[in-house]
Amino acid sequence: MNDTASTPKVKGIIASHKRTLAACAAIIAALGTTAVFANNSSLPGSSMLTPVANLSDSAASDQGEPGFANLVERVKPAVVSVFVKSERIDDVADAAGQDDGDNPLQGLPFDFRQPDPQSEQGNAEPRKHVMQAQGSGFFISADGYMITNNHVVDHAKTVEIAMEDGKRYPAKVAGTDPKTDIALLKVEGSSDFPYVRFASQAPRIGDWVVAMGNPFGLGGTVTAGIVSANGRDIGAGPYDDFIQIDAPINNGNSGGPTFNQKGEVVGVNTAIFSPSGGSVGIAFDIPAETAKRVSDQLKSSGQVVRGWIGVSIQPVTPDIAETLGLKEARGALVDEPQDGGPALSAGLKSRDVIVSVDGRPIKDGRDLARTIAAISPGKTISIALIRDGHDKTVDLTVAAYPSGKTAEIAPPTGSATKLGMTLAPANQVEGAGGDGAVVVTIDPDGKAAEKGIQKGDIILSVGGKSVSGPHDVTQALQDAKKQSKRAVLMQLKTAQGNRYVAMPTA
């Protein structure tokens, strides 16, 4: 992996292998594509917006329920509807749901993106479609910079925004970041657009929030709810860190803001969890901290530069923690440092467990991915790790994330009850190389299969000792059992990269 971990490249809100959060439900982009373009009704608003004063005292009705009218009146003028026309070529791969490798939301049900009827040709030949889509956005500066989702303007040919008072302006895409689904637009035509500011603190679970956007092309719509959870990982990629809210979010809300009670933006609407396509009270926001950091870089340079240390990592599961003698299952397990990376130069090794960066505790591999990505290249950091049961600190200088690389995180593995695999020396299997023992057959009901081991995987080491063939693997397992170890750490070379599993000895 790249400096953060080892899993297949995630292609969208659903991973490249099209996993879902539940069998009957899917995470879907909250991008609306209703064919009707409705103008918003005009509401009073200020053209100069500053963070709204705390309205907690005045935001309650006579019945004691929260009211948001004052807040909405202040911030609503800065929220806009986004109309996009894009030109795409349909082919067999598109029809089968194949992705182009760049769109992080590829594979989602975008059937509400309606093709221009004039472009329909009624045959299976590749053909060009003019797609019309709608979303939401909000201004972050008076000179016309605004934020929406990357998936709203993906492949956009033209972009137009509609203000609350019905005025329309053309917009240009100033920069996009597919990995976080943030896009920065520049709107010309005024130097005094109403705008809002990002919150400096993340919302707490249970805080009231107000979401605004353009659901189903209806125009400016306001909904309210609470923060249900923070730090949600929904399988969109290695940098997942979503805020979950229960405010009703629907198709067309993508790119719209979620406000706290001070009128500050705490998140950007990006996806919902739904079995039907409509709101069921589970929506996901990109945190304000992420949106601000990304939009600042897009504004200054048109691209996002992330930190990179060059390690392949995976989670520390309970059985791996026990095998390594760790007190708790936390941190990021290093599969291997990558050639030419800062980690290798600094002396990081396979089996090291990274537990903190500059004093900040690391929960797991995904946490490390986000932490390193947010560090500016060139900065020297201190990494605390556990190596062979001993604490160690390593200083290294963060490099820039190489283009074309994908931060990967290996999926966790579970417990097992049987071994169930046949091995052969790697030097006797064509294409396997000279080191290790190759898995040539595997029992689908055995321990190895339950650990995710597959035919063709190569066992490189067991219990920290390199192996050259099946006998070494068997001997290492027997030695561990004699030492009353319930499991032993096994290093594998797979098609997705190196990873560790804790293999039971009994």
LINRA-V465447 format. One record per residue. N is the residue number from 0. RES is the residue in one letter. SS is DSSP state (@ for helix, = for strand, . for the rest). PSI is psi in whole degrees, -180 to 180 (999 if undefined). D_CENTER is the distance of its C-alpha to the mean C-alpha in Angstrom with 1 decimal. Layout:
# LINRA-V465447
N,RES,SS,PSI,D_CENTER ; N,RES,SS,PSI,D_CENTER
This chain:
# LINRA-V465447
0,M,.,-175,15.8 ; 1,N,=,180,15.3 ; 2,D,.,21,15.4 ; 3,T,.,-21,13.1 ; 4,A,=,-178,13.3 ; 5,S,.,90,14.4 ; 6,T,.,168,12.8 ; 7,P,.,152,13.1 ; 8,K,.,129,11.0 ; 9,V,.,134,8.2 ; 10,K,.,1,9.6 ; 11,G,.,-163,7.9 ; 12,I,.,-31,7.4 ; 13,I,.,138,9.7 ; 14,A,.,171,9.7 ; 15,S,.,-25,12.4 ; 16,H,.,17,14.9 ; 17,K,.,37,14.4 ; 18,R,.,157,13.9 ; 19,T,.,164,14.1 ; 20,L,.,-20,14.1 ; 21,A,=,159,17.8 ; 22,A,.,-34,20.5 ; 23,C,.,6,21.6 ; 24,A,=,162,18.5 ; 25,A,=,149,15.4 ; 26,I,=,122,12.4 ; 27,I,=,149,13.6 ; 28,A,=,142,13.0 ; 29,A,.,31,15.5 ; 30,L,.,127,17.2 ; 31,G,=,153,20.9 ; 32,T,.,32,23.5 ; 33,T,.,140,26.7 ; 34,A,.,-22,29.6 ; 35,V,.,130,31.4 ; 36,F,.,100,30.8 ; 37,A,.,135,32.2 ; 38,N,.,147,33.2 ; 39,N,.,149,32.5 ; 40,S,.,151,35.6 ; 41,S,.,133,36.5 ; 42,L,.,151,36.1 ; 43,P,.,144,37.4 ; 44,G,.,158,35.1 ; 45,S,.,142,35.3 ; 46,S,.,-8,34.5 ; 47,M,.,107,33.7 ; 48,L,.,138,31.0 ; 49,T,.,165,30.4 ; 50,P,.,130,28.5 ; 51,V,.,141,30.3 ; 52,A,.,155,32.5 ; 53,N,.,121,31.7 ; 54,L,.,16,32.9 ; 55,S,.,-32,32.9 ; 56,D,.,-36,36.7 ; 57,S,.,-1,37.2 ; 58,A,.,20,34.3 ; 59,A,=,139,36.1 ; 60,S,.,177,38.4 ; 61,D,.,-26,41.9 ; 62,Q,.,0,40.5 ; 63,G,.,-2,38.1 ; 64,E,.,151,35.0 ; 65,P,=,141,32.4 ; 66,G,.,145,33.0 ; 67,F,.,16,30.9 ; 68,A,@,-45,33.4 ; 69,N,@,-43,34.0 ; 70,L,@,-49,30.4 ; 71,V,@,-42,29.7 ; 72,E,@,-33,32.8 ; 73,R,@,-42,31.7 ; 74,V,@,-21,28.1 ; 75,K,@,-35,28.3 ; 76,P,@,-22,29.9 ; 77,A,@,-8,26.8 ; 78,V,=,133,24.6 ; 79,V,=,162,25.1 ; 80,S,=,142,24.7 ; 81,V,=,127,23.2 ; 82,F,=,127,25.0 ; 83,V,=,137,23.9 ; 84,K,=,129,25.9 ; 85,S,=,154,24.5 ; 86,E,=,123,26.5 ; 87,R,=,155,25.3 ; 88,I,=,120,27.2 ; 89,D,=,139,27.1 ; 90,D,.,-173,28.1 ; 91,V,@,-39,28.1 ; 92,A,@,-41,24.7 ; 93,D,@,-44,23.2 ; 94,A,@,-30,25.2 ; 95,A,.,-1,23.9 ; 96,G,.,20,20.3 ; 97,Q,.,152,19.6 ; 98,D,.,164,16.9 ; 99,D,.,1,17.5 ; 100,G,.,-8,14.7 ; 101,D,.,-34,13.5 ; 102,N,.,116,12.2 ; 103,P,.,-15,8.5 ; 104,L,.,14,10.2 ; 105,Q,.,143,13.1 ; 106,G,.,-6,14.7 ; 107,L,.,161,14.6 ; 108,P,.,86,18.1 ; 109,F,.,31,18.9 ; 110,D,.,-14,22.5 ; 111,F,.,-3,23.1 ; 112,R,.,105,22.9 ; 113,Q,=,125,26.6 ; 114,P,=,152,28.4 ; 115,D,.,124,31.5 ; 116,P,@,-30,34.4 ; 117,Q,@,-19,36.5 ; 118,S,@,-8,34.2 ; 119,E,.,131,34.7 ; 120,Q,.,-9,37.0 ; 121,G,.,30,37.1 ; 122,N,.,172,36.8 ; 123,A,.,1,34.5 ; 124,E,.,150,34.8 ; 125,P,.,134,31.9 ; 126,R,=,159,32.1 ; 127,K,=,133,30.6 ; 128,H,=,141,29.2 ; 129,V,=,112,28.8 ; 130,M,=,139,25.9 ; 131,Q,=,131,25.9 ; 132,A,=,159,22.9 ; 133,Q,=,146,22.5 ; 134,G,=,-158,20.0 ; 135,S,=,170,20.2 ; 136,G,=,178,19.9 ; 137,F,=,146,21.7 ; 138,F,=,140,23.7 ; 139,I,.,1,23.0 ; 140,S,.,155,26.3 ; 141,A,.,-22,29.8 ; 142,D,.,12,30.0 ; 143,G,.,10,27.5 ; 144,Y,=,134,24.0 ; 145,M,=,161,21.5 ; 146,I,=,142,17.8 ; 147,T,=,-170,16.3 ; 148,N,=,149,13.2 ; 149,N,@,-40,12.9 ; 150,H,@,-15,13.3 ; 151,V,@,-41,16.5 ; 152,V,@,10,18.2 ; 153,D,.,128,17.0 ; 154,H,.,24,20.3 ; 155,A,=,136,22.2 ; 156,K,=,-42,25.9 ; 157,T,=,147,26.9 ; 158,V,=,134,25.3 ; 159,E,=,143,27.4 ; 160,I,=,149,26.8 ; 161,A,=,127,29.1 ; 162,M,.,171,30.0 ; 163,E,.,-34,31.2 ; 164,D,.,6,34.8 ; 165,G,.,-12,34.3 ; 166,K,.,143,34.4 ; 167,R,=,145,32.4 ; 168,Y,=,144,31.2 ; 169,P,=,151,29.7 ; 170,A,=,151,26.5 ; 171,K,=,146,25.1 ; 172,V,=,112,21.6 ; 173,A,=,-23,21.7 ; 174,G,=,152,18.3 ; 175,T,=,155,14.8 ; 176,D,=,92,11.5 ; 177,P,.,-31,9.6 ; 178,K,.,-29,6.6 ; 179,T,.,-1,6.2 ; 180,D,.,36,8.5 ; 181,I,=,138,11.4 ; 182,A,=,141,14.9 ; 183,L,=,126,18.1 ; 184,L,=,154,21.4 ; 185,K,=,123,24.9 ; 186,V,=,126,27.6 ; 187,E,.,164,31.3 ; 188,G,.,-9,34.3 ; 189,S,.,155,34.4 ; 190,S,.,15,34.1 ; 191,D,.,45,34.0 ; 192,F,.,143,31.0 ; 193,P,.,141,30.1 ; 194,Y,.,166,26.9 ; 195,V,.,167,25.0 ; 196,R,.,157,23.5 ; 197,F,=,147,20.3 ; 198,A,.,146,20.9 ; 199,S,.,-14,21.4 ; 200,Q,.,144,20.5 ; 201,A,.,147,17.7 ; 202,P,.,154,19.2 ; 203,R,.,154,20.5 ; 204,I,.,128,20.3 ; 205,G,.,-13,23.1 ; 206,D,.,144,23.3 ; 207,W,=,141,24.3 ; 208,V,=,155,22.1 ; 209,V,=,125,23.1 ; 210,A,=,141,21.0 ; 211,M,=,148,22.5 ; 212,G,=,-160,22.1 ; 213,N,.,62,23.7 ; 214,P,@,132,23.3 ; 215,F,@,25,25.2 ; 216,G,@,16,26.7 ; 217,L,.,-16,28.9 ; 218,G,.,-170,28.3 ; 219,G,.,119,27.5 ; 220,T,=,141,26.7 ; 221,V,=,132,26.2 ; 222,T,=,161,24.8 ; 223,A,=,157,24.6 ; 224,G,=,-158,23.2 ; 225,I,=,165,21.9 ; 226,V,=,121,18.8 ; 227,S,=,-32,18.3 ; 228,A,=,159,15.7 ; 229,N,=,159,13.5 ; 230,G,=,32,10.6 ; 231,R,=,136,9.3 ; 232,D,.,112,7.0 ; 233,I,.,15,7.2 ; 234,G,.,17,6.3 ; 235,A,.,-27,3.9 ; 236,G,.,-180,3.4 ; 237,P,.,-12,5.2 ; 238,Y,.,16,4.3 ; 239,D,.,130,3.2 ; 240,D,.,53,6.7 ; 241,F,=,151,8.0 ; 242,I,=,129,11.8 ; 243,Q,=,130,13.5 ; 244,I,=,160,16.8 ; 245,D,.,8,19.7 ; 246,A,.,137,21.0 ; 247,P,.,121,21.6 ; 248,I,.,135,19.1 ; 249,N,.,179,20.0 ; 250,N,.,125,19.8 ; 251,G,.,-17,20.4 ; 252,N,.,-12,18.7 ; 253,S,.,129,15.5 ; 254,G,.,-9,15.6 ; 255,G,.,160,18.1 ; 256,P,=,155,18.3 ; 257,T,=,129,18.6 ; 258,F,=,151,21.5 ; 259,N,.,-175,23.0 ; 260,Q,.,-6,26.7 ; 261,K,.,-3,27.5 ; 262,G,.,19,26.1 ; 263,E,.,145,23.2 ; 264,V,=,122,19.7 ; 265,V,=,-16,17.4 ; 266,G,=,166,14.4 ; 267,V,=,120,13.6 ; 268,N,=,131,13.7 ; 269,T,=,-28,11.0 ; 270,A,=,159,11.3 ; 271,I,=,158,13.9 ; 272,F,=,119,14.8 ; 273,S,=,136,18.2 ; 274,P,.,-13,20.8 ; 275,S,.,-11,22.7 ; 276,G,.,-15,20.6 ; 277,G,.,174,21.9 ; 278,S,.,134,20.9 ; 279,V,.,19,21.4 ; 280,G,.,17,20.3 ; 281,I,.,102,16.7 ; 282,A,=,157,14.5 ; 283,F,=,134,11.1 ; 284,D,=,142,11.1 ; 285,I,=,127,9.3 ; 286,P,=,148,11.5 ; 287,A,@,-39,14.6 ; 288,E,@,-43,14.4 ; 289,T,@,-46,11.2 ; 290,A,@,-40,12.8 ; 291,K,@,-45,16.1 ; 292,R,@,-44,15.2 ; 293,V,@,-46,13.6 ; 294,S,@,-34,16.4 ; 295,D,@,-43,19.0 ; 296,Q,@,-40,18.2 ; 297,L,@,-36,18.2 ; 298,K,@,-39,21.5 ; 299,S,@,-34,23.1 ; 300,S,@,-6,22.3 ; 301,G,.,2,20.4 ; 302,Q,.,167,17.5 ; 303,V,.,127,15.0 ; 304,V,.,127,16.1 ; 305,R,.,154,14.2 ; 306,G,=,157,16.0 ; 307,W,=,134,16.6 ; 308,I,.,-10,19.0 ; 309,G,.,58,19.1 ; 310,V,=,149,18.7 ; 311,S,=,126,17.6 ; 312,I,=,167,16.5 ; 313,Q,=,166,16.1 ; 314,P,=,157,16.3 ; 315,V,.,102,19.8 ; 316,T,.,164,21.0 ; 317,P,@,-40,24.2 ; 318,D,@,-32,26.3 ; 319,I,@,-41,25.1 ; 320,A,@,-43,25.8 ; 321,E,@,-42,29.2 ; 322,T,@,-38,29.9 ; 323,L,@,-4,29.1 ; 324,G,.,26,31.2 ; 325,L,.,150,28.4 ; 326,K,.,-29,29.1 ; 327,E,.,158,25.7 ; 328,A,.,83,22.5 ; 329,R,.,163,20.2 ; 330,G,.,-177,19.0 ; 331,A,=,122,17.5 ; 332,L,=,126,20.0 ; 333,V,=,117,20.8 ; 334,D,=,-52,21.4 ; 335,E,=,143,22.9 ; 336,P,=,145,22.9 ; 337,Q,.,145,22.6 ; 338,D,.,133,25.7 ; 339,G,.,0,26.0 ; 340,G,.,158,23.3 ; 341,P,@,-34,24.0 ; 342,A,@,-43,23.5 ; 343,L,@,-42,26.2 ; 344,S,@,-32,28.5 ; 345,A,@,-7,28.1 ; 346,G,.,11,29.2 ; 347,L,.,146,26.1 ; 348,K,.,161,26.9 ; 349,S,.,145,25.7 ; 350,R,.,-7,25.7 ; 351,D,.,144,25.0 ; 352,V,=,112,22.8 ; 353,I,=,122,21.1 ; 354,V,=,-17,21.5 ; 355,S,=,156,21.2 ; 356,V,=,118,20.6 ; 357,D,.,39,23.2 ; 358,G,.,-7,24.1 ; 359,R,=,120,20.7 ; 360,P,=,142,20.2 ; 361,I,.,120,17.3 ; 362,K,.,-47,16.3 ; 363,D,.,-173,14.6 ; 364,G,@,-39,13.0 ; 365,R,@,-36,9.4 ; 366,D,@,-41,11.3 ; 367,L,@,-41,13.2 ; 368,A,@,-47,10.4 ; 369,R,@,-40,9.4 ; 370,T,@,-49,13.2 ; 371,I,@,-41,14.4 ; 372,A,@,-32,12.1 ; 373,A,.,-6,13.6 ; 374,I,.,135,17.1 ; 375,S,.,134,19.4 ; 376,P,.,141,20.8 ; 377,G,.,-14,24.4 ; 378,K,.,138,24.0 ; 379,T,=,129,25.6 ; 380,I,=,160,23.9 ; 381,S,=,122,25.3 ; 382,I,=,122,23.6 ; 383,A,=,133,25.2 ; 384,L,=,167,25.2 ; 385,I,=,124,27.4 ; 386,R,=,118,29.4 ; 387,D,.,39,31.9 ; 388,G,.,-1,32.1 ; 389,H,=,142,32.7 ; 390,D,=,142,30.8 ; 391,K,=,148,30.3 ; 392,T,=,134,28.9 ; 393,V,=,132,27.9 ; 394,D,=,136,27.6 ; 395,L,=,161,25.8 ; 396,T,=,124,24.9 ; 397,V,.,136,21.3 ; 398,A,=,171,21.2 ; 399,A,=,142,19.2 ; 400,Y,.,121,16.4 ; 401,P,.,139,18.4 ; 402,S,.,143,17.8 ; 403,G,.,-14,16.9 ; 404,K,.,154,15.3 ; 405,T,.,123,12.0 ; 406,A,.,127,10.6 ; 407,E,.,145,11.1 ; 408,I,=,124,11.5 ; 409,A,=,140,14.4 ; 410,P,.,148,14.5 ; 411,P,.,155,17.0 ; 412,T,.,154,20.5 ; 413,G,.,-174,23.0 ; 414,S,.,169,26.8 ; 415,A,.,171,29.5 ; 416,T,.,-18,33.2 ; 417,K,.,163,34.6 ; 418,L,.,-72,34.3 ; 419,G,.,54,35.1 ; 420,M,=,151,34.7 ; 421,T,=,136,37.2 ; 422,L,=,157,36.9 ; 423,A,=,150,38.6 ; 424,P,=,137,39.0 ; 425,A,@,-33,36.4 ; 426,N,@,-4,39.4 ; 427,Q,@,1,40.9 ; 428,V,.,121,37.9 ; 429,E,.,130,37.6 ; 430,G,.,-3,34.4 ; 431,A,.,-12,33.3 ; 432,G,.,-169,34.7 ; 433,G,.,-11,37.1 ; 434,D,.,140,35.3 ; 435,G,.,-175,34.4 ; 436,A,=,129,35.0 ; 437,V,=,137,33.5 ; 438,V,=,113,32.7 ; 439,V,=,-29,34.9 ; 440,T,=,158,34.9 ; 441,I,=,135,33.0 ; 442,D,.,118,34.0 ; 443,P,.,-17,31.3 ; 444,D,.,6,32.7 ; 445,G,.,174,32.8 ; 446,K,@,-46,31.1 ; 447,A,@,-43,29.5 ; 448,A,@,-40,28.0 ; 449,E,@,-25,26.6 ; 450,K,.,-1,24.9 ; 451,G,.,7,23.2 ; 452,I,.,138,25.8 ; 453,Q,.,160,26.7 ; 454,K,.,132,29.8 ; 455,G,.,-16,29.7 ; 456,D,.,150,27.7 ; 457,I,=,124,29.8 ; 458,I,=,119,30.6 ; 459,L,=,-36,30.9 ; 460,S,=,155,31.9 ; 461,V,=,124,32.8 ; 462,G,.,28,33.2 ; 463,G,.,-1,32.7 ; 464,K,=,132,35.5 ; 465,S,=,148,35.1 ; 466,V,.,148,36.5 ; 467,S,.,-6,38.5 ; 468,G,.,-180,39.1 ; 469,P,@,-37,39.2 ; 470,H,@,-41,41.9 ; 471,D,@,-37,39.9 ; 472,V,@,-49,37.1 ; 473,T,@,-44,39.7 ; 474,Q,@,-42,41.5 ; 475,A,@,-39,38.5 ; 476,L,@,-41,37.6 ; 477,Q,@,-42,41.3 ; 478,D,@,-42,41.5 ; 479,A,@,-38,38.5 ; 480,K,@,-40,40.2 ; 481,K,@,-30,43.4 ; 482,Q,.,12,41.7 ; 483,S,.,25,40.6 ; 484,K,.,131,36.9 ; 485,R,.,-20,35.1 ; 486,A,=,158,32.4 ; 487,V,=,144,32.0 ; 488,L,=,127,29.0 ; 489,M,=,127,28.8 ; 490,Q,=,130,26.9 ; 491,L,=,148,26.0 ; 492,K,=,117,25.5 ; 493,T,=,178,23.5 ; 494,A,.,-25,22.5 ; 495,Q,.,-2,18.9 ; 496,G,=,179,20.3 ; 497,N,=,149,22.0 ; 498,R,=,167,21.2 ; 499,Y,=,148,23.3 ; 500,V,=,149,24.6 ; 501,A,=,105,27.1 ; 502,M,=,120,29.9 ; 503,P,=,145,32.5 ; 504,T,.,-17,36.0 ; 505,A,.,999,37.9
